[in-house]
Amino acid sequence: MSINNDLIIKKITLDKDRIEDNNKYPFNIELVKNFEELTFQAPVTFFVGENGVGKSTFIEAIAVALGLPAEGGTQNFQYQTKNTTSNLSDYLHIYTYNKAKTKFFLRAESFYNFSSEVQRLVEEDNFHNLYKVYGGNLHECSHGESFIQLVQNKFTDHGLYILDEPEAALSPQRQLSLLCLIDELVQNGSQFIIATHSPILISYRNGQILDLNNEFAEISFKDTEIYKLYKMYLDNPEGMQHHLFD
């Protein structure tokens, strides 16, 4: 796959010479310890891998290195409910081709915190225009509805969007809706980096899938453990349950 010159982020490297202790978190994570360079080759890049491999740590570091809050939002949001962020972002170099019109870090794990910050700004600081920007009070929607509402209202053309496990809030139908929104934004110059366990999302035809279990090796959709496990189970749920339980 050739490099797409329309991408916003082109490459990420890690400044290993500045790391003082490789045995200290997060530099002792195998994924980080073996990391050299990551080149983006598609408008949508998926990070896949088992729990604990470092997906969220790495994608959070990318977001923070770009000036985005660790708990989600744009660079204009400066809030923190609890500091659990690693300092990996201080050692990343992010190379870009084009300037992003807007940037957003959408993190399922802390989306409630982001929604609460939007509500606080409306109520305490009178930023009522945020309701227009985000489509209303996000707390008045279900988790999944607020996710989709945010993407529909806030995500625009030529944007850079970093998503950490967005499927956590979305039904399969809503994941298909998100795919449609992603494709529309991609057609208008946007770029996505997504950490996910969703077989629906990683099936996107214009995506690049990187296996973090194997040091960011590029992998095809049907070769991912996500696809193979879902297919194995759904093809024979009774047999799989017999194997699991008996």
C-alpha beads as a LAMMPS data file, in Angstrom:
LAMMPS data file: protein, C-alpha beads

246 atoms
245 bonds

1 atom types
1 bond types

-500.0 500.0 xlo xhi
-500.0 500.0 ylo yhi
-500.0 500.0 zlo zhi

Masses

1 110.0

Atoms # bond

1 1 1 0.000 0.000 0.000
2 1 1 1.522 3.324 -1.030
3 1 1 1.579 6.364 1.236
4 1 1 -1.407 8.663 0.802
5 1 1 -0.105 12.210 0.358
6 1 1 -3.438 13.637 1.503
7 1 1 -2.975 12.333 5.037
8 1 1 -2.624 14.688 7.965
9 1 1 -0.304 12.466 10.019
10 1 1 2.436 10.827 8.002
11 1 1 4.705 9.183 10.558
12 1 1 5.384 8.704 14.274
13 1 1 8.778 7.949 15.815
14 1 1 9.988 7.434 19.370
15 1 1 13.010 9.323 20.716
16 1 1 14.661 6.389 22.481
17 1 1 17.875 8.274 23.186
18 1 1 16.047 10.434 25.728
19 1 1 14.568 7.529 27.681
20 1 1 16.392 7.260 31.001
21 1 1 14.951 3.972 32.295
22 1 1 13.667 1.322 29.918
23 1 1 12.468 -0.768 32.851
24 1 1 9.993 1.883 33.971
25 1 1 6.380 2.202 32.750
26 1 1 5.447 2.810 29.960
27 1 1 8.822 2.038 28.393
28 1 1 8.841 -1.490 29.809
29 1 1 5.763 -2.436 27.759
30 1 1 6.904 -4.749 24.960
31 1 1 4.991 -2.702 22.390
32 1 1 6.872 0.463 23.375
33 1 1 10.188 -1.248 24.033
34 1 1 10.307 -2.588 20.473
35 1 1 8.818 0.464 18.767
36 1 1 10.887 2.278 16.159
37 1 1 8.670 3.965 13.590
38 1 1 5.089 3.930 12.403
39 1 1 4.088 5.080 8.907
40 1 1 0.464 5.785 8.075
41 1 1 -0.681 4.617 4.661
42 1 1 -4.464 4.964 4.713
43 1 1 -7.033 7.532 5.836
44 1 1 -8.252 5.142 8.539
45 1 1 -5.769 3.185 10.642
46 1 1 -6.928 0.549 13.112
47 1 1 -4.908 -0.591 16.114
48 1 1 -5.890 -4.131 17.099
49 1 1 -4.494 -6.388 19.786
50 1 1 -5.266 -8.192 23.009
51 1 1 -6.149 -6.415 26.245
52 1 1 -3.003 -5.238 27.991
53 1 1 -0.847 -5.023 24.869
54 1 1 -0.764 -1.223 25.074
55 1 1 -3.371 0.019 22.568
56 1 1 -4.917 2.607 24.865
57 1 1 -1.536 3.697 26.248
58 1 1 -0.198 4.300 22.750
59 1 1 -3.271 5.966 21.283
60 1 1 -3.561 8.204 24.365
61 1 1 0.078 9.224 23.915
62 1 1 -0.590 10.198 20.288
63 1 1 -3.563 12.319 21.349
64 1 1 -1.692 14.049 24.180
65 1 1 1.322 14.681 21.922
66 1 1 -1.077 16.489 19.580
67 1 1 -2.244 18.740 22.414
68 1 1 -5.510 16.910 23.117
69 1 1 -6.749 16.136 26.648
70 1 1 -6.145 12.576 27.840
71 1 1 -9.806 12.148 28.790
72 1 1 -11.104 13.299 25.417
73 1 1 -12.070 16.458 23.574
74 1 1 -10.423 19.104 21.417
75 1 1 -7.268 21.060 22.220
76 1 1 -9.544 23.764 23.675
77 1 1 -10.530 21.488 26.566
78 1 1 -8.136 21.621 29.488
79 1 1 -9.593 19.495 32.269
80 1 1 -8.628 16.452 34.289
81 1 1 -10.567 14.312 36.744
82 1 1 -7.646 12.031 37.604
83 1 1 -4.105 11.927 36.238
84 1 1 -3.450 8.404 34.962
85 1 1 -1.593 9.497 31.817
86 1 1 1.841 8.078 31.048
87 1 1 4.664 10.350 29.850
88 1 1 5.039 8.430 26.569
89 1 1 3.713 11.455 24.669
90 1 1 6.829 13.440 25.664
91 1 1 8.979 11.060 23.621
92 1 1 6.895 10.816 20.445
93 1 1 7.623 12.805 17.299
94 1 1 4.623 13.228 15.019
95 1 1 5.259 14.182 11.395
96 1 1 2.472 15.689 9.324
97 1 1 1.742 16.353 5.635
98 1 1 -1.264 18.623 6.008
99 1 1 -2.753 20.822 8.719
100 1 1 -5.880 19.494 10.420
101 1 1 -8.923 21.757 10.347
102 1 1 -9.956 20.250 13.684
103 1 1 -8.715 17.527 16.042
104 1 1 -10.653 15.405 18.517
105 1 1 -9.841 12.544 20.881
106 1 1 -12.905 10.365 21.513
107 1 1 -12.339 7.947 24.377
108 1 1 -15.158 5.599 25.373
109 1 1 -13.682 5.000 28.811
110 1 1 -13.885 8.654 29.865
111 1 1 -16.619 10.016 27.595
112 1 1 -18.830 10.659 30.633
113 1 1 -16.109 12.964 32.000
114 1 1 -15.973 14.864 28.716
115 1 1 -19.773 15.217 28.598
116 1 1 -19.729 16.503 32.173
117 1 1 -17.104 19.101 31.278
118 1 1 -19.219 20.323 28.356
119 1 1 -22.192 20.636 30.727
120 1 1 -20.090 22.469 33.316
121 1 1 -18.915 24.993 30.729
122 1 1 -22.515 25.614 29.682
123 1 1 -23.866 25.998 33.218
124 1 1 -20.985 27.752 34.969
125 1 1 -19.291 29.721 32.190
126 1 1 -22.315 30.357 29.953
127 1 1 -20.819 28.706 26.884
128 1 1 -24.298 27.926 25.568
129 1 1 -23.015 27.669 22.005
130 1 1 -21.506 24.305 23.007
131 1 1 -24.992 22.815 22.833
132 1 1 -25.088 23.782 19.167
133 1 1 -21.582 22.469 18.568
134 1 1 -22.225 19.107 20.234
135 1 1 -25.890 18.702 19.382
136 1 1 -27.347 19.434 22.808
137 1 1 -26.848 18.070 26.308
138 1 1 -24.897 14.844 25.818
139 1 1 -26.014 13.581 29.235
140 1 1 -29.616 13.540 28.028
141 1 1 -28.801 10.898 25.417
142 1 1 -27.824 7.283 25.843
143 1 1 -24.101 6.552 25.724
144 1 1 -24.295 5.331 22.135
145 1 1 -26.609 8.110 20.968
146 1 1 -24.305 10.763 22.422
147 1 1 -21.333 9.204 20.586
148 1 1 -23.105 9.350 17.237
149 1 1 -24.485 12.819 17.992
150 1 1 -20.976 14.061 18.711
151 1 1 -19.579 12.662 15.452
152 1 1 -22.489 14.055 13.434
153 1 1 -22.229 17.534 14.925
154 1 1 -18.570 18.082 15.799
155 1 1 -16.563 16.069 13.261
156 1 1 -15.982 17.999 10.043
157 1 1 -13.985 17.763 6.835
158 1 1 -10.161 17.744 6.930
159 1 1 -10.142 16.709 10.582
160 1 1 -7.936 14.374 12.565
161 1 1 -9.894 12.031 14.812
162 1 1 -8.431 9.634 17.348
163 1 1 -10.904 7.083 18.728
164 1 1 -10.270 4.648 21.573
165 1 1 -12.652 1.668 21.478
166 1 1 -15.713 3.587 20.215
167 1 1 -17.640 0.322 19.875
168 1 1 -17.902 0.137 23.678
169 1 1 -20.932 2.435 23.476
170 1 1 -22.389 1.287 20.172
171 1 1 -24.757 -1.472 19.101
172 1 1 -23.835 -3.319 15.874
173 1 1 -26.355 -1.130 14.007
174 1 1 -24.774 2.018 15.424
175 1 1 -21.327 0.732 14.485
176 1 1 -22.544 0.527 10.882
177 1 1 -23.807 4.110 11.227
178 1 1 -20.380 5.143 12.499
179 1 1 -18.750 3.461 9.484
180 1 1 -20.945 5.537 7.179
181 1 1 -19.991 8.735 9.001
182 1 1 -16.300 7.798 8.915
183 1 1 -16.428 7.134 5.170
184 1 1 -18.165 10.437 4.489
185 1 1 -15.521 12.301 6.501
186 1 1 -12.699 10.407 4.777
187 1 1 -14.099 11.433 1.382
188 1 1 -13.747 15.021 2.621
189 1 1 -10.113 14.834 3.683
190 1 1 -10.304 13.553 7.262
191 1 1 -8.039 10.973 8.883
192 1 1 -8.836 8.515 11.678
193 1 1 -6.700 6.492 14.087
194 1 1 -8.857 3.956 15.919
195 1 1 -8.068 1.407 18.628
196 1 1 -10.769 -1.247 18.510
197 1 1 -11.941 -4.826 19.078
198 1 1 -14.849 -4.465 16.634
199 1 1 -14.943 -6.786 13.591
200 1 1 -17.454 -4.403 12.013
201 1 1 -15.195 -1.368 12.219
202 1 1 -12.009 -3.081 11.051
203 1 1 -13.841 -4.375 7.973
204 1 1 -13.758 -0.824 6.538
205 1 1 -12.606 -1.098 2.930
206 1 1 -10.261 1.894 3.010
207 1 1 -8.581 1.019 6.288
208 1 1 -5.134 -0.120 7.327
209 1 1 -5.090 -2.658 10.190
210 1 1 -2.015 -2.797 12.428
211 1 1 -1.536 -5.705 14.812
212 1 1 -0.081 -4.443 18.080
213 1 1 0.412 -8.030 19.236
214 1 1 2.998 -8.196 16.468
215 1 1 4.774 -4.825 16.712
216 1 1 2.409 -2.869 14.440
217 1 1 2.628 -5.385 11.600
218 1 1 0.053 -4.724 8.885
219 1 1 -2.573 -7.452 8.705
220 1 1 -5.595 -8.177 6.527
221 1 1 -9.115 -8.155 7.963
222 1 1 -9.694 -11.910 7.705
223 1 1 -6.303 -12.682 9.238
224 1 1 -7.012 -10.766 12.453
225 1 1 -7.728 -12.682 15.637
226 1 1 -10.862 -10.544 15.978
227 1 1 -12.342 -11.809 12.720
228 1 1 -11.261 -15.425 13.203
229 1 1 -12.622 -15.691 16.745
230 1 1 -15.975 -14.077 15.934
231 1 1 -16.378 -16.266 12.858
232 1 1 -15.419 -19.422 14.730
233 1 1 -17.915 -18.699 17.470
234 1 1 -20.826 -17.510 15.298
235 1 1 -20.422 -20.411 12.872
236 1 1 -20.792 -22.886 15.725
237 1 1 -21.900 -21.347 19.043
238 1 1 -23.120 -24.674 20.466
239 1 1 -19.837 -26.405 19.741
240 1 1 -17.818 -23.506 21.104
241 1 1 -19.854 -23.434 24.305
242 1 1 -19.429 -27.187 24.698
243 1 1 -15.669 -26.658 24.392
244 1 1 -15.697 -23.713 26.819
245 1 1 -18.035 -25.066 29.494
246 1 1 -17.690 -28.842 29.340

Bonds

1 1 1 2
2 1 2 3
3 1 3 4
4 1 4 5
5 1 5 6
6 1 6 7
7 1 7 8
8 1 8 9
9 1 9 10
10 1 10 11
11 1 11 12
12 1 12 13
13 1 13 14
14 1 14 15
15 1 15 16
16 1 16 17
17 1 17 18
18 1 18 19
19 1 19 20
20 1 20 21
21 1 21 22
22 1 22 23
23 1 23 24
24 1 24 25
25 1 25 26
26 1 26 27
27 1 27 28
28 1 28 29
29 1 29 30
30 1 30 31
31 1 31 32
32 1 32 33
33 1 33 34
34 1 34 35
35 1 35 36
36 1 36 37
37 1 37 38
38 1 38 39
39 1 39 40
40 1 40 41
41 1 41 42
42 1 42 43
43 1 43 44
44 1 44 45
45 1 45 46
46 1 46 47
47 1 47 48
48 1 48 49
49 1 49 50
50 1 50 51
51 1 51 52
52 1 52 53
53 1 53 54
54 1 54 55
55 1 55 56
56 1 56 57
57 1 57 58
58 1 58 59
59 1 59 60
60 1 60 61
61 1 61 62
62 1 62 63
63 1 63 64
64 1 64 65
65 1 65 66
66 1 66 67
67 1 67 68
68 1 68 69
69 1 69 70
70 1 70 71
71 1 71 72
72 1 72 73
73 1 73 74
74 1 74 75
75 1 75 76
76 1 76 77
77 1 77 78
78 1 78 79
79 1 79 80
80 1 80 81
81 1 81 82
82 1 82 83
83 1 83 84
84 1 84 85
85 1 85 86
86 1 86 87
87 1 87 88
88 1 88 89
89 1 89 90
90 1 90 91
91 1 91 92
92 1 92 93
93 1 93 94
94 1 94 95
95 1 95 96
96 1 96 97
97 1 97 98
98 1 98 99
99 1 99 100
100 1 100 101
101 1 101 102
102 1 102 103
103 1 103 104
104 1 104 105
105 1 105 106
106 1 106 107
107 1 107 108
108 1 108 109
109 1 109 110
110 1 110 111
111 1 111 112
112 1 112 113
113 1 113 114
114 1 114 115
115 1 115 116
116 1 116 117
117 1 117 118
118 1 118 119
119 1 119 120
120 1 120 121
121 1 121 122
122 1 122 123
123 1 123 124
124 1 124 125
125 1 125 126
126 1 126 127
127 1 127 128
128 1 128 129
129 1 129 130
130 1 130 131
131 1 131 132
132 1 132 133
133 1 133 134
134 1 134 135
135 1 135 136
136 1 136 137
137 1 137 138
138 1 138 139
139 1 139 140
140 1 140 141
141 1 141 142
142 1 142 143
143 1 143 144
144 1 144 145
145 1 145 146
146 1 146 147
147 1 147 148
148 1 148 149
149 1 149 150
150 1 150 151
151 1 151 152
152 1 152 153
153 1 153 154
154 1 154 155
155 1 155 156
156 1 156 157
157 1 157 158
158 1 158 159
159 1 159 160
160 1 160 161
161 1 161 162
162 1 162 163
163 1 163 164
164 1 164 165
165 1 165 166
166 1 166 167
167 1 167 168
168 1 168 169
169 1 169 170
170 1 170 171
171 1 171 172
172 1 172 173
173 1 173 174
174 1 174 175
175 1 175 176
176 1 176 177
177 1 177 178
178 1 178 179
179 1 179 180
180 1 180 181
181 1 181 182
182 1 182 183
183 1 183 184
184 1 184 185
185 1 185 186
186 1 186 187
187 1 187 188
188 1 188 189
189 1 189 190
190 1 190 191
191 1 191 192
192 1 192 193
193 1 193 194
194 1 194 195
195 1 195 196
196 1 196 197
197 1 197 198
198 1 198 199
199 1 199 200
200 1 200 201
201 1 201 202
202 1 202 203
203 1 203 204
204 1 204 205
205 1 205 206
206 1 206 207
207 1 207 208
208 1 208 209
209 1 209 210
210 1 210 211
211 1 211 212
212 1 212 213
213 1 213 214
214 1 214 215
215 1 215 216
216 1 216 217
217 1 217 218
218 1 218 219
219 1 219 220
220 1 220 221
221 1 221 222
222 1 222 223
223 1 223 224
224 1 224 225
225 1 225 226
226 1 226 227
227 1 227 228
228 1 228 229
229 1 229 230
230 1 230 231
231 1 231 232
232 1 232 233
233 1 233 234
234 1 234 235
235 1 235 236
236 1 236 237
237 1 237 238
238 1 238 239
239 1 239 240
240 1 240 241
241 1 241 242
242 1 242 243
243 1 243 244
244 1 244 245
245 1 245 246
